[in-house]
Structure formats: C-alpha cells, structure tokens
Amino acid sequence: MKNETKSNLIVIFGSIVGVALFFGTVLIIGTSLVAVIIGLAITLPIWIYSVAKSVALVKKDQQPIVSSVTQTTSYVWHGETIPDKKEMLSNMPQRPIVLSPNEGFMYQGMYDTIHDYFRRVIASKACHGMIDVCFQVPNATPSKHVILQIMEDSDLAHGEPFDLGIYFCPDNYGPEYGERFKRNFYWESCFKESSRPDENTYLAYFGEDIGTAIQVASYILATVYYIPLNTRFTYNFDTIG
C-alpha cells in the first residue's frame, strides 16, 4: 500500500474515532458546555495525531532516494579503465623471466595475428592501423588490460612508407616497470631515441619488419613484465578503412 493511501486512511480513521468519542462523551455527561469541552479535549489530540501522521507519510514519499556509491581510484589509457595501480601491481606476474635476445622468442599466435592484420592495412592503403594487445591479469577487476599497442600511422595512399611502431606504457603498472625497461637489452638500440619516459611513452619503429617488431615486443613482455612464455594474448583491432 502506498504511503499516500495510508495517509488518507489514517485521517479518515482519526476523524471517525474523534467524532465518535466526542458524541459519546456528550451523551454520557450531557449536553452541557462542560461536556462539550471534555469531548473536544479528548477528540482534538486524536485528530491532531492522525493529521501529523498523515503528513509524515506524505513527506516520506516525497523524499529523494539516496543511493550509496563506492568510489575507487581509476585512470584511463586509450579508452580502457583499469583499477588502482596497487591492485594491478599486486596481481601482475612476479617471477622474473630470463631470455637471450638471440633466441628469437615470440608469444604463440602473436606474429600471425599482427602480420595478417597489417598486411590488410597495407593492401587497403589505410592511413592508420592499431592493435591493442591485452593480458588477462588474474584476480584483478576488470581482468583484461592493454599491455602493448602496435600501430602504424603512415599515409600509405599518398606514398608514405609503412612504418610499424610498438608502444609501451610501463608506468601504468608501476614505476619499477619503467626502471626495468631502461635496463632492458633493447632500450639503447630501439627505444631510447623515440621514447619520452617523462610522459610514460616508450616507442620503437621497425618499418616493414614485422618479425623483428614481434620478437622485440615479446622479449620486453617477458623480461620487463614477466609475462609467462606460454601466454596467449587477446587482441582489439582498429577498423581498417
């Protein structure tokens, strides 16, 4: 039953009871002025109480509903909302991985996925192509996060040469990742010249050599981010056009 209906019933009930008590008092005591005063003294408090109760119910209906909202610290990188850095850092892989750059290691499926996408970019002479490489972080909410971006911004339709770039933002995961990056084998030879560490931007370009780009990216994901070597990443693709 809505509060408005309850309110109306309370007023009606209080009025009936009040009238009944008033006339009952007058009939018992008599029709004197004293009887009328006693009857009113009994009736008015009941009627005032019923009206006050009715008004309180109506006001309760009119009060806005207030919901409790829990705010968490989050930040956005290329449209992706990720949790507090402490939560992310505590759930990233912690066991260091040692690889030789000469091994030519690539994560399973990464070369074929990226090669096929950018070959279609080249064939269509698109002016832009980009892939988000996503890693499932266990026990973090949400669990899937961009760990690497692979992109190409050349104006192929007007003759600019294809130039594949790999793009890391290690400080999204914690400042120690940036420090590891600068100690990495490929920092001096590939990243240092193009990167802006003060802006959390670590870039390297590889022209049309997709194979080398994937080897370098895989080496960094393993030795800087400690991503297990049997990991299969998921990918988000920009539309080619």
TAKA-V431441 format. One line per field, one symbol per residue. phi: phi as a letter, one per 20 degrees, with the letter a starting at -180 (. if undefined). psi: psi as a letter, one per 30 degrees, with the letter a starting at -180 (. if undefined). burial: 1 if it has 16 or more other C-alpha atoms within 10 Angstrom, else 0. A space follows every 50 residues. Layout:
phi->???
psi->???
burial->???
This chain:
phi->.ffffgffffffffffffffffffffffepeefffffffffffggfffff fffffffffffefffddedeecfbbcclmdecfggfffffdfgdefcdce gffmfcfgnffffffffffffffelfeabbceeddeefmdcfeecfdbcd bbcfeffdnfffbfddcdcfffdqffffffgfefgeffeddgfeecgfdl cccbdcleefgfgfffffffgfedemfgfefdfdcddffea
psi->kleeeeeeeeeeeeeeeeeeeeeeeeeeelhleeeeeeeeeeeeeeeeee eeeeeeeeeeefkkkkkkkkklkllkjhgkklakeeeeefflkfjkkklk fffgkkkkfeeeeeeeefeeeeefhlgkkkkkjkkjjkgkklfkkkfkkk lkgkiefggkkkjkkkjliefffkffeeeeefflefeefeeeefliefgh jjkkkgbgieeeeeeeeeeeeefefhkkfgkjllkkkkkk.
burial->00110011011001100110111011000000001100110111011001 10011011000000000000000000000001111001100100000000 00001110011001001100110011111111111110010001111111 11110100000111111111111000110011010110011000101000 11111101011011111111111111110000111000010
